Amino acid sequence: MTEIISDIGEFGLIDRIHTLIREEGIETPGVTIGIGDDAAAIKHREGYELLVTCDCLVEGRHYLSDLLDPQALGRRAMTVNISDIGAMGGLPLYALVSLGLKADTPIADVESMYRGFLMELNPFKASIIGGNVTKTESVNFIDITLVGEAEQGKLMLRSSAEVGDAILVTGYPGQAVAGLQLLQRSDRPQDHKDHPLVQAYNTPKHRAREGHAVALSGHAKAMIDTSDGLLADLGHICEESGVGAELIKEQLPLSEALRQEAGQREFDPYDVVMSDSDDYELIFTCSPENVPDIRSVIASVSDVLISEIGRITQAAEKIQLILPDGNKRLVTPSGWDHFKT
Amino acid sequence: MTEIISDIGEFGLIDRIHTLIREEGIETPGVTIGIGDDAAAIKHREGYELLVTCDCLVEGRHYLSDLLDPQALGRRAMTVNISDIGAMGGLPLYALVSLGLKADTPIADVESMYRGFLMELNPFKASIIGGNVTKTESVNFIDITLVGEAEQGKLMLRSSAEVGDAILVTGYPGQAVAGLQLLQRSDRPQDHKDHPLVQAYNTPKHRAREGHAVALSGHAKAMIDTSDGLLADLGHICEESGVGAELIKEQLPLSEALRQEAGQREFDPYDVVMSDSDDYELIFTCSPENVPDIRSVIASVSDVLISEIGRITQAAEKIQLILPDGNKRLVTPSGWDHFKT
């Protein structure tokens, strides 16, 4: 019979989690007190600023448990947070994991989820230093607080884009939402597990190493991750920096998988690239003359595609899409607005 | 008509929260980047260790929304976390608030909840530096991560109690659970709002100032808060320190309100004092000769009652209760085990 949480209780579950973290996790320097006391304690390095972020995944809202196995879910939940640290120009160090779990959740699923967390943390020698588990009646949720560090004075903000800046983006935004739609349309979603769009949805990549390298180079001005979608997050940069932007439609990155899917199902793939999505790419701006330097800085840590997709303009222009015929279309950011129906 | 979250959407709600925090919160020194970017950034003081803790309240599990108004709920959620920082010997600095909210939640309730957070943070010049809001279908939850600091080398752990230590406790553990039971029994819970036991449940006190003062004095050995209940948390100290304990029943602190309630309803009030509860008092141990010093250290910051309730013994003794007739009773810690039924 499958062992579930109510078989071993909260303290039993916590013991199992601690054992897993001890055996499969990594000890991060700087942790004075790890898991097991009222709070964790850390000593911090001179010359660095601490970064703190938290993000929450709720079952049924941010993931469908029958479409995402627990390990992939764990990776996703941690990736979302690592992405936020990376978008500030930092690297992750310490995680606190707060879980809301139904009493009939299999223990093995919780352990797989933690393995997913560690798969994302271990490469950075980052570790889980605290958290808690709470019983919920109806849906599971995962709330992670991630602490990272960035070199002092090297933080990448949303508010420092300037008119004339080039706008760059990593990877292929929009793939995750296309993958989710593919799964939701299918009668047999499991058959599409290896489809590149489904993989983009199931195990999205963060760009923390790229973000950190760009920050250290000093060549970029503003940076954000695409957690709300390309347009919505470019919108955040525009709002915080008091600028506008124009995007060149033909320069938006389009993966072969998305191009094919759009061809088969007859939709404009560029709408998907700009839409709300669950990808965690980076958007950043820099002086046009610094584009080659930034490309080579990123190439030294990663082979991710870098696309130059437009320019920062005056605020009054808002966000315009330049079409292949030279006409412009005003594109209003929407983003993930979870409460409006 | 009552304005609810779905009227203004996620971004509208976030704007309202930011405005409230800006107008009614306090700026904590050390915050380089506050709310509004991908992550918050903080610079840390030399000579201090950072403490990090997180704790989650789930509607229906940790609170009943018809028995607790939103501001009291906000105070409770923050108090729970401040208590954890205090139990390590630290003081709170920065909070991240992650909310799961139903779309029909009134905006005014969310704002009241934030006022509750700030009522607890402002006296410490601590501030909210980040967080997120997520839509949930069925229940609201509040997950708070709190960052604090403690003087280097002055952390108070669970694991450093020694045989022969005196065991002390602040305040009156057990009052909160007695207050909750009183509310649950009543047909008209609102009529009991001012009852001292109900107040103990609705707005529990943390003892962070007391914990910090005790830590600085260097006189105490082990410390923990009573978030799982007096016996369960003493059990954590015993387990982590490899010791046992004996408690003297007549020395357990009993408030007049609990004594009266027990008299009317004919139960043994000491069972309630030792039981699972929602109080956030401190248990700590010290050499018997340091008890007077600790009493005067605490008296310099607070007039809370300090009771000496027993002694640390050899591990083999487990936890024994010494009855008025001199007999001993083995008392097994139970604590909040949310998943076992």
Contacts between the chains, C-beta under 8 A, distances in Angstrom:
chain1	res1	chain2	res2	distance
A	5	B	339	4.7
A	6	B	339	5.0
A	6	B	340	6.3
A	6	B	341	5.9
A	8	B	339	7.8
A	9	B	337	4.5
A	9	B	338	8.0
A	9	B	339	5.0
A	9	B	340	3.9
A	10	B	336	7.2
A	10	B	337	4.7
A	10	B	338	4.8
A	10	B	339	4.9
A	10	B	340	7.4
A	11	B	335	7.3
A	11	B	337	5.8
A	13	B	339	6.7
A	32	B	49	5.7
A	32	B	155	6.9
A	33	B	88	7.7
A	33	B	155	6.4
A	33	B	157	6.9
A	36	B	158	7.7
A	36	B	240	7.2
A	37	B	88	6.7
A	37	B	157	5.7
A	37	B	158	5.5
A	37	B	159	7.6
A	37	B	240	7.8
A	38	B	53	6.5
A	38	B	83	7.9
A	38	B	84	4.3
A	38	B	85	7.7
A	38	B	87	4.1
A	38	B	88	5.3
A	38	B	158	7.4
A	38	B	224	6.2
A	38	B	225	6.1
A	39	B	51	4.3
A	39	B	52	6.0
A	39	B	53	3.7
A	39	B	84	5.0
A	39	B	85	5.7
A	39	B	87	7.6
A	39	B	88	4.7
A	39	B	90	7.3
A	39	B	146	8.0
A	39	B	148	7.2
A	40	B	51	7.0
A	40	B	52	5.0
A	40	B	53	7.1
A	41	B	49	4.7
A	41	B	50	6.8
A	41	B	51	5.4
A	41	B	52	7.9
A	41	B	88	6.8
A	41	B	150	7.1
A	41	B	155	5.7
A	42	B	49	6.6
A	42	B	50	4.9
A	42	B	52	6.9
A	43	B	49	5.5
A	43	B	50	7.7
A	43	B	152	7.5
A	44	B	44	4.8
A	44	B	50	6.2
A	49	B	32	5.7
A	49	B	41	4.7
A	49	B	42	6.6
A	49	B	43	5.5
A	50	B	41	6.8
A	50	B	42	4.9
A	50	B	43	7.6
A	50	B	44	6.2
A	50	B	50	7.3
A	51	B	39	4.3
A	51	B	40	7.0
A	51	B	41	5.4
A	52	B	39	6.0
A	52	B	40	5.0
A	52	B	41	7.9
A	52	B	42	6.9
A	52	B	94	7.1
A	52	B	96	6.2
A	52	B	129	6.8
A	52	B	130	6.2
A	52	B	145	7.5
A	52	B	147	6.6
A	53	B	38	6.5
A	53	B	39	3.7
A	53	B	40	7.1
A	53	B	96	7.6
A	53	B	130	6.3
A	54	B	96	4.7
A	54	B	98	5.1
A	54	B	130	6.4
A	54	B	131	6.2
A	54	B	132	6.3
A	54	B	143	7.8
A	54	B	145	5.8
A	55	B	98	7.8
A	55	B	132	5.8
A	56	B	98	5.0
A	56	B	100	6.8
A	56	B	132	5.9
A	56	B	134	4.9
A	56	B	143	7.1
A	58	B	100	6.1
A	58	B	134	5.3
A	58	B	135	7.4
A	58	B	136	5.7
A	60	B	137	6.4
A	61	B	134	6.5
A	61	B	135	5.8
A	61	B	136	7.1
A	61	B	137	7.6
A	62	B	134	7.6
A	83	B	38	7.9
A	84	B	38	4.3
A	84	B	39	5.0
A	85	B	38	7.7
A	85	B	39	5.7
A	87	B	38	4.1
A	87	B	39	7.6
A	88	B	33	7.7
A	88	B	37	6.7
A	88	B	38	5.2
A	88	B	39	4.7
A	88	B	41	6.8
A	90	B	39	7.3
A	94	B	52	7.1
A	96	B	52	6.2
A	96	B	53	7.6
A	96	B	54	4.7
A	96	B	145	6.0
A	98	B	54	5.1
A	98	B	55	7.8
A	98	B	56	5.0
A	98	B	98	7.8
A	98	B	143	4.9
A	98	B	145	7.9
A	100	B	56	6.8
A	100	B	58	6.1
A	100	B	141	6.4
A	101	B	339	7.9
A	103	B	339	5.1
A	103	B	341	7.2
A	129	B	52	6.8
A	130	B	52	6.2
A	130	B	53	6.3
A	130	B	54	6.5
A	131	B	54	6.3
A	132	B	54	6.3
A	132	B	55	5.8
A	132	B	56	6.0
A	133	B	338	7.6
A	134	B	56	4.9
A	134	B	58	5.3
A	134	B	61	6.6
A	134	B	62	7.6
A	134	B	141	7.8
A	134	B	338	6.5
A	135	B	58	7.4
A	135	B	61	5.8
A	135	B	338	4.0
A	135	B	339	5.6
A	136	B	58	5.7
A	136	B	61	7.1
A	136	B	139	7.0
A	136	B	141	7.6
A	137	B	60	6.3
A	137	B	61	7.6
A	137	B	138	7.2
A	137	B	139	6.8
A	138	B	137	7.2
A	138	B	138	4.3
A	138	B	139	6.6
A	139	B	136	6.9
A	139	B	137	6.8
A	139	B	138	6.6
A	141	B	100	6.4
A	141	B	134	7.8
A	141	B	136	7.7
A	141	B	141	7.1
A	143	B	54	7.8
A	143	B	56	7.1
A	143	B	98	4.9
A	143	B	143	4.5
A	145	B	52	7.5
A	145	B	54	5.8
A	145	B	96	6.0
A	145	B	98	7.9
A	145	B	145	4.0
A	146	B	39	8.0
A	147	B	52	6.6
A	148	B	39	7.1
A	150	B	41	7.1
A	152	B	43	7.5
A	155	B	32	6.9
A	155	B	33	6.4
A	155	B	41	5.6
A	157	B	33	6.9
A	157	B	37	5.7
A	158	B	36	7.6
A	158	B	37	5.4
A	158	B	38	7.4
A	159	B	37	7.6
A	224	B	38	6.2
A	225	B	38	6.1
A	240	B	36	7.1
A	240	B	37	7.8
A	335	B	11	7.3
A	336	B	10	7.2
A	337	B	9	4.5
A	337	B	10	4.7
A	337	B	11	5.8
A	338	B	9	8.0
A	338	B	10	4.8
A	338	B	133	7.6
A	338	B	134	6.4
A	338	B	135	3.9
A	339	B	5	4.7
A	339	B	6	5.0
A	339	B	8	7.8
A	339	B	9	5.0
A	339	B	10	5.0
A	339	B	13	6.8
A	339	B	101	7.9
A	339	B	103	5.1
A	339	B	135	5.5
A	340	B	6	6.2
A	340	B	9	4.0
A	340	B	10	7.4
A	341	B	6	6.0
A	341	B	103	7.2
